[in-house]
């Protein structure tokens, strides 16, 4: 049996999907955890990613004995910095997207370059999540490690490197570094110099490859570790949300709310998007065009926290929230600092507590604290002229919670659907691997294999006043520590 593999190397775990190379049917899945992190310091050893990948791959392979994998593509968490020495060895643990310790260094870089210049040339106003700030942090705090650095990779690039031996990335990931102009297809070494001084930066960044061609074949060593045989092609891969858009077959007009460790709202457009306010990141889409998005640092971990505080599991937290009536408390859910709005030192604030506050209304505040921040991002996309009037899709682990979908429908006043793609990121990576084996464009593959979707929530009304109150509470400046 001919197989293709899609990989989602996220903050929390590695997931592998094995699909038929003929009809793209899902045949097997595997997963393995990554080390836990707790911002503001959020670091992982890239070797742990490889170990998780090998374990997840083995679990999936055991479900299809005799299957022959023909292609692999890896998608992964964005922005993190993986510094390698001249021998390709990791110099220090990778700083992840949700590590906010570089906030001060990043602020200094923004001041040197200028906010408008950054937005005009990269499409985004970098926050502490972006790789640019992590390079500046390395220069300020570990200059000897920066001096040893011969290549700077992103997390998914590292797994592709382990597979192929090549230093490559794709435009979707490069566009989230803060030093790449996706509109012109060029790195911006002057931005790196502003962050960390003059160095031969063009030698320290990976080649940016396109979405439709193989970037190499799996090397002999990884072939043995993964139990592969024959010749296995490797696609360029992409960022997690970008791959999710591919897996969902996202088209113009559609808007996606991704509810995972982070919260993301995104849509697709053929043209670059520049937001002078810096709220929207005008990043590139994996298949071509652009994927403007807003990303919040706090999503599923907020409801994880409130489930723990209330002493319930997630199913009961959802039930409690949906049973809430009347007024209740409001949560500005900046528990681990925040990325959008850019407040890395903020803390959460639970407002409007009364002696009659119920467990139900506390649970509702947790879900709405996540949802309302993302709905604000959708409104900003629309204000910038991005078409978000089509279908609303909910994806990620949070999309399995009835409460998340219902409160999203209530806040938007629109139906919310889920796609037949529970692991959209891995599906998107697998779709690229499938396209590589077929010799077709990723755009064509997205159109041919778009998953079906179904409506899971219709608006009930009544959320407008709570949304307005959330905007008031979330603007309180003393949340910043």
N, C-alpha and C positions, 0 to 999 in steps of 0.2 A: 504494500500500500504506500502510495506517494503522499508525503506530508509536508506541510510548511509550519513554521513556528513563529508566534508573536509573543513578545516579552514586554511586561510592564514592570520596570524596576522603580518602585515608588519609595516614598519616605519610610513607609511601614513594612513593606514586604516586596518580594518578587513573585509575580504571577506569570505563568506560561500557558499559552493555548496552543494545542496542536490541531490543525485543521487539514482537511483533505485538499491536496494540491489540484484535484479535479473540480469538485463542486463547492469547495470552501466550507463544507459541513464541519461543525465542531465535534472533535473526536475525543479529546482528553484535555484535562487541565491539571496544573500543579501549582503549589504555592509554598513559600518558605519565608519566615520572618526576617526582618532587618533589626539591628540593635535599636532599642528605644532611645529617644532623645527628649530633652526638656529644655526648650528655649528659655532664656536668650542664647545660651550656648547650645548649639545643635551641630554635632559632628558625628561622622561615621567613618569607619575604616573601609575603603573601597574593596579590600579583600573580602569583607563580609558580604558585599554585594555579589561578588563572584561565587562565593560559597553558597549563597542563597539561590543564585541562578542555577548552579549545578544541581542542587538538591531539588528545586522545583522542576527542573527539566527531567531529572531522573524519575520523579513521581509521575509526570505526564507520560513519559516514554513507556513506563511499565504498563500503562493502560492500552497501548497499541503495540503489542509485541510483533516484531517483524516489519514494522513500518519504517520507511526510509525517508528521512528528513532531507528536503532539497534546498530549502532556503530559510533563513532566520532574519528577523528584524527586531531591533530593540528600541523601545520608547522608555523614557524615564523622567524622574523629577528634574525640574529645570534649575538653572542658575548656580548650582553648587560649584565649588572650585576644587579640582583634583590636580595638584602639582606633581609632576613627574621629573625625575632626574634624567641624565643622559642615557642611562641603561633602561629607562622605562619603568623604574621602581617608584612607588608612591613615597613622597617625602614626608608627609604628615597627614593625619586624618582630614577628610574632605569637610570643608565648611558647607552646610546645606543652605537651601533657600530660606529656611525659617530660623537661621542663626542671625540674630540682630546685633551682634557685638560690633559690627563694622559701621554702625549708624554715624558715629562722629567722623570717622574717616571719609565716609561717603558724602556727608554734608560738606566737608572741606573740598572734595573733588567737584561737587556741584557748584560750589561758590567759585572755584577756579575756572571751570569751563563755561558756566552760565546755564541756567535752567532752560532758557529758550533754545540755546544751541544744542543741548542734549536732546530735547524733544524733536527739533527740526531734523537732526541727523540720524537719530536712532529710532524715533517714533515713540519713545518712552521717557518719562522722568524717573531715573533709577531710584530705587529705595535700597534699604540695607539688604534686601533679598538678592539683588543683582550681583553678578560676578565681579563687576567693576569695583564695588565697595570691598569685596573680599580680597582682591588684589591689593588695594590700598591698605587694608588691615595687615596683610602679610608683610608689606613693605615697612609698616610702622612698628610692628610687634615682633616679627621674625625675619629680619632682613637677611640673615644667613640662609634661611630656607628659600627665600625668594632668589637669592644668589645662586642656589643650586638648581633652581627650576629651569628645565630645558623644554617643557611642554605643559600647557595649561588646558586641561580637558574638563568637560562637563560630565555629570554622572553617566548618562547613556553613552557618551563617547568612550568612556573608560571600558565599558563592557564590549563595545564594538572593537576597541583596541585589543582587548584580551582575546577576542575571537579571531581577528584578522592580522594583528600586528601593525595596523595602519592608524595614523592620527587623523581622524576625519570627524566631521560633524555635519549638520544640515542647517538650512537657513532658519528653520523654526527655532532651534536651540540657540544658534548664533545671535539671533535677534533679541534674545533675552539676556545677553551679557552686559549690555551697556557700552560695548565698544565694537558694534557691527551695524552697518547701514544696510538693511535688507532691501531698501528701494533701489540702491545702486549696486548691491552685491559686493560691498567692500568692507574690510576691517578698518577701524579707526585707531591707528597706533598713537596718534596724538592724544587721544583720550586716556590711553593706558599710561602715556608719559606723564599726563597731568595727575594720574593716580599714584604712580610709583617710580617716577623718574625715567630718564632715557635708557632704553635697553633695545636690543634687536627684536622688538615685539612681533614683527611679522614671522619670525622664526619660532616663536613660542606659542602660536595659535594653530589649531588644526585646519586642514583644508575643508572647505564647505562644498559638499557634494549635493547633487540633485536627487529628487525623489524617485526617479524611474529606473535607475541603473544600479547594479550591484557594485559595492565598493571593494569587494574582495571575496575570498573564500576562507572558510574556517581552517586554521592551521592544524598541523598534525597533533600537537599537544592537547589543545582543546577538543579536537575530535575524539581523542581517547577518553578525556575526562567526561565528555557528554555522551559517550557511547555511540558516536556517529560513524558512518562509513560512506565511501564514495566521495563525491564533490558537493559541498554545501555552500551556496551563495549567501552573502550577507548584504542586506539593504542598509541605507544610510540611517534609518530610524528617525527619531524626532522627539520633541518635548511631549510630556504626558497629555496636556490638554489639546495640543495640536493633533496628536495621534487619536485622541478621543473624537475630535471633529471628523477625522478620516473614517474611523470605525462607525460613526453614526451616519455617514454620508451627508454631512451638513451642507445645506444649500442656502443661497441668498434668501434672507427673510427669516430663517430659523434662528432661534436663540436658545442657548444651552446653559443650564445652571448645573454646575458640577459640585457635588457636595461630598468632599473627602476630608483629609486632614486640613486642607485649605478649602476655601470656597471660591469658585470662579464663575463668572458669567461671560460668555463670548458669543460672537457672531462672525460671519464671514463676509468679506468684501474684496473685489478685485483691485482696489486702489489703496494706497497708504492712508492711514488715519493719524492725524496729529492733534492731540488734545492739549491746549495751552495750560489747562489746570493741572495736568499730570495725573489725573484720575485713571484715564484709560491708557493701557500699554498697547501701542500700535505694532504688535509683533507680527512676524510673518507666519503664514500658514504652511504646513508641511508639504502640501501638494502644489503650492503656488498661490499667488495672491496673498491676502493678509487675514489675520485673525484677531482683531481688536478685542481686548478683554480687560476686565477688572478682577483683581485677585485679592481676597481677604485672607489674613493669616489664620483666623479662627473660624472653624466650621464644626466638623463632627466632634472635635475635642471639647467643644462647649457642651454639647449634649452628653458626651461621656462624663464630663465633670458633674453636671447636674443630676445625672442618673446615680452617680456615686453619692452625692450629697443627700439625695432623697432616699437612697437605699433601695433602688429599684433597678430592674433590667431595662433594656431599651424598649422592648415591647410595652412594658407598663408605663414608661415615661411618655411614649407616644399616646397611649390611651388616656393618661392623665391630662396631657396637653389638649387633646381634642375634646375633652369633657369640660374645659374651662368656659366660664360664662362671665359676662359683665366686664367691668374694668379690672385691672390688676397691675402688677409691677412691670417695669420696663427694664430690659437689660441692654446696656452698651457692652457688647461681648468682646472686649479687647483684652481677653484673659492673658495672652502671651505677648502683649504689645500688639501693634497692628501695622499692616502694610498699606491698606486702602481703607480709610485715610492713612497717610504716612505718619504714624505715631508709634515708633518702635519702643518708646519708654512708657506707653500707656498701660493702665490696668483696667479691668472691667468695673462697671458700676451698675448695681441693682438699685433702681429708684422706685419710689411710690409704694413702699411697704406700709401695710396697715395691720391693725390687730386682727382683721378678718381675712388677711391674705391666705389663700388656700394652696395646697400642694398642686392642684390643677393649674392655677394661674402662674405659679413658679415654673412649672414645666413648660407652659405656653411661652413664657418670657424667654426661656432658653432657646426654643426653636425660632421664635420671631427675632431674637437678637442676631441670629445668623442670617435669616432670610431677608430682613429689612436692609442690611448692609449691601447684599447682592442686588436687591431690587433697585437701590440707588444707582448701582453701576449700570444696570439696564437702561435706566432713564438717561444716564449720561451718554450711553451709546446712541440712543435715539436723538438726543440733542445735537450730536456731532454728525447727524445725517446717515447713520448706519441703519439699514433696514432690519428691524427686529419685530416686524408685525406678523410674522408667520408662526409656525408651530413652536410651542414652548416645550423643551425636553428637559427632564430631570435625570441626571446620571450620577454615578458614584455610589459609595456605600450608603450615604444618606438618602438616596432615592428609594431605598427599600423601606424607609420609615413612612408610614401613612401621614404622620403629622407634618413632616417636612414638605411633602407634596401638597397637602391641603393648605398649609399656611402660605406657600408660594402662590397657589391659585388665588387665595383670598387677597393677597397683597397686590397681585397684578390685575385682578379682575378678569382672568383668562383661564381657559382650560390648560391643564398640565398633563403631559404624556410621558411615558417611559418607552424606550426602544427595546427591541428584542436583542439587546447587547449589554448584558449585565456587567461585563468587563470591557467597556468600550475602548480603553487604552490598548489593552492587549489585542483586541480585535483589529484596531487600526494598524498596529504593527504587523499583525499577520496579513492584513490586506496588502501592505506594501510588499511583504515577502511573496505573496501570491502573484502580485503584478510583476515582480522581478522574474519569476519563473515563467510567466506567460509572455513576457516581452511587451506588455501593454502599459499605458500611462497610469499613474495612481489615480488621476482624475477619472479616467474611464472605469477603473476598478471600483471606485466609490459609487459611481452611478449604477453599475451593473449589480452590485451586491449591497445596496442600501437596505438596512434591516427594517422590518415592520415595526410599528409602534402602536400603542393603545392609550386611550385617555384614562388617567387614574385619579384625577381630581378636578372638580368644577367649582368655581368661586361661590362662596356663601355670602360675601359682603361683610361689612362690619369692621374691617381692618384699617380703614383710613385714619381714624382718630389715633389708634395705637401706633401707626406708622409715623404720624406727625409728632407724637410724643417721643418716639424713638429718636427722631432727628434732633429734637431739643436736648435730650439726655446725652446723645453721642457727641454733641458739640461742646460739652463741658470741658474746659481746658485743664482743670486740676486733675483730670485722669492721668495726665502725664507726670511721671515720677521724676 
